[in-house]
Amino acid sequence: MEIGKNTVVSLRYRLFDDKEALLEDAQQIDYLHGGFEQIFEDVEAALEGKSVGDAVLVDLPPERAFGEVDESLRRTESRARFPAEVRVGMQFEGASPDGQHGAIYRVIAIEGDSVTVDGNHPLAGQALRFDCTVLAVRCATREELAHGHAHGAHGHGH
């Protein structure tokens, strides 16, 4: 079976930065193919028409991966606004700069009474290489199409 709209695709993938450093090595991911925004658009396009065993390598510039760094998503707050155990790398939910959405912010620096947080994806601003092999392809179920995502091997798994 070939990958096409409304198929569930199982991939083994590896993600590299532009210096060929391995960032992520996943055993398997499953996604619903056909514009459901579950995988990078360029990767989905490269996988169209592929079958089990096919390999695909896609270079993604920052704007086609996790976007450019948005400086408005970095801000410095008073340490008093955070728990006493705040540490670099911790994540907190907060409002987006426009106040319209929730956002996840990572603590990137603590200096004296100030904590600097960043709402950008950790890989924002980086060019990436997505290297994958197709492990399986099947037709999506009605339930998966209604929910807009692939379900696990044992049914609905969120």
C-alpha positions as CSV (number, residue, x, y, z in Angstrom):
1,M,0.0,0.0,0.0
2,E,1.2,3.5,-0.8
3,I,1.1,6.5,1.5
4,G,-1.7,8.8,0.6
5,K,-4.5,10.9,2.1
6,N,-6.2,9.3,5.1
7,T,-3.6,6.6,5.7
8,V,-1.9,5.9,9.0
9,V,1.9,5.8,8.5
10,S,4.4,4.2,10.9
11,L,7.9,5.5,10.7
12,R,11.2,5.0,12.3
13,Y,13.0,8.4,12.3
14,R,16.1,10.2,13.3
15,L,16.4,13.9,13.6
16,F,19.8,15.7,13.1
17,D,20.9,19.3,13.4
18,D,22.8,21.1,10.6
19,K,26.1,19.8,12.0
20,E,24.9,16.2,11.7
21,A,24.5,15.8,15.5
22,L,21.8,13.3,16.4
23,L,19.0,15.1,18.3
24,E,16.4,12.4,18.4
25,D,16.3,8.7,17.6
26,A,12.7,7.4,17.8
27,Q,11.9,3.8,17.5
28,Q,8.5,4.4,15.9
29,I,5.9,7.1,15.4
30,D,2.5,6.8,13.8
31,Y,0.7,9.7,12.2
32,L,-2.4,10.4,10.1
33,H,-1.3,11.4,6.6
34,G,-3.1,13.9,4.5
35,G,-2.9,17.4,5.9
36,F,-3.6,16.7,9.6
37,E,-0.5,18.7,10.7
38,Q,1.0,15.9,12.7
39,I,4.3,15.9,10.9
40,F,6.4,18.5,9.1
41,E,4.7,19.5,5.9
42,D,7.8,18.9,3.8
43,V,8.2,15.4,5.3
44,E,4.6,14.6,4.6
45,A,5.0,15.7,1.0
46,A,8.2,13.6,0.6
47,L,6.4,10.6,2.0
48,E,3.4,10.8,-0.4
49,G,3.4,7.7,-2.6
50,K,6.0,5.8,-0.6
51,S,5.6,2.3,0.6
52,V,6.9,0.0,3.4
53,G,10.7,0.0,3.4
54,D,11.2,3.3,1.6
55,A,13.5,5.8,3.1
56,V,13.2,9.5,3.0
57,L,15.7,12.2,3.9
58,V,14.4,15.8,4.2
59,D,16.4,18.9,5.0
60,L,14.2,21.5,6.8
61,P,15.3,25.1,7.1
62,P,14.2,26.7,10.4
63,E,11.1,28.3,8.9
64,R,9.9,24.9,7.6
65,A,10.7,23.2,11.0
66,F,10.1,24.9,14.3
67,G,10.3,28.4,13.0
68,E,12.7,31.2,13.6
69,V,13.4,32.4,17.1
70,D,10.8,34.9,18.2
71,E,12.4,37.4,20.6
72,S,9.0,38.4,21.9
73,L,8.7,35.0,23.4
74,R,11.7,35.6,25.7
75,R,11.2,37.6,28.8
76,T,12.7,38.3,32.2
77,E,10.5,38.1,35.3
78,S,10.9,38.6,39.0
79,R,12.1,35.5,40.7
80,A,9.3,36.0,43.3
81,R,6.8,34.9,40.6
82,F,8.3,31.4,40.5
83,P,8.4,28.6,43.1
84,A,11.4,28.6,45.4
85,E,12.8,25.5,43.6
86,V,12.9,27.1,40.2
87,R,15.7,25.7,38.1
88,V,17.0,26.2,34.5
89,G,15.2,23.8,32.2
90,M,11.9,23.8,34.1
91,Q,8.8,24.6,32.2
92,F,5.8,26.7,33.1
93,E,2.5,27.6,31.4
94,G,1.9,31.3,30.7
95,A,0.1,33.6,28.4
96,S,1.4,34.3,24.9
97,P,2.6,37.9,24.2
98,D,-0.8,38.7,22.6
99,G,-2.6,37.3,25.7
100,Q,-4.8,35.2,23.4
101,H,-3.2,31.8,23.9
102,G,-1.5,29.7,26.5
103,A,2.2,29.0,26.0
104,I,4.8,26.8,27.5
105,Y,7.9,28.7,28.7
106,R,11.3,27.1,29.6
107,V,13.5,28.7,32.2
108,I,16.8,29.5,30.4
109,A,18.6,31.7,33.0
110,I,18.4,32.6,36.6
111,E,20.5,35.6,37.7
112,G,19.9,37.1,41.1
113,D,16.3,38.1,41.5
114,S,15.5,37.6,37.8
115,V,14.4,34.5,35.9
116,T,14.5,34.5,32.1
117,V,12.0,32.3,30.2
118,D,11.7,31.4,26.6
119,G,8.5,30.4,24.9
120,N,10.2,29.3,21.6
121,H,10.4,25.6,20.8
122,P,13.9,24.4,21.9
123,L,14.8,23.7,18.2
124,A,13.5,27.1,16.9
125,G,16.0,28.8,14.6
126,Q,17.7,25.5,13.7
127,A,17.9,23.8,10.4
128,L,17.1,20.1,10.7
129,R,17.5,16.9,8.8
130,F,14.7,14.4,9.1
131,D,15.7,10.8,8.1
132,C,13.0,8.2,8.2
133,T,12.0,4.7,7.0
134,V,8.5,3.6,6.4
135,L,7.6,0.7,8.7
136,A,3.9,0.3,7.9
137,V,1.0,1.9,6.0
138,R,-2.7,1.2,6.5
139,C,-6.0,2.9,5.9
140,A,-7.2,5.1,8.7
141,T,-10.3,4.1,10.6
142,R,-13.4,6.2,10.7
143,E,-12.7,7.0,14.3
144,E,-9.1,8.2,13.5
145,L,-10.4,10.4,10.7
146,A,-13.1,11.8,13.0
147,H,-10.6,12.5,15.7
148,G,-7.9,13.8,13.3
149,H,-5.1,11.6,14.5
150,A,-3.8,8.1,14.5
151,H,-4.7,5.8,17.4
152,G,-2.4,3.3,18.9
153,A,-2.2,-0.4,18.1
154,H,-4.7,-1.1,20.9
155,G,-7.2,1.5,20.0
156,H,-7.7,5.1,21.2
157,G,-4.6,6.3,23.0
158,H,-4.2,9.9,23.9
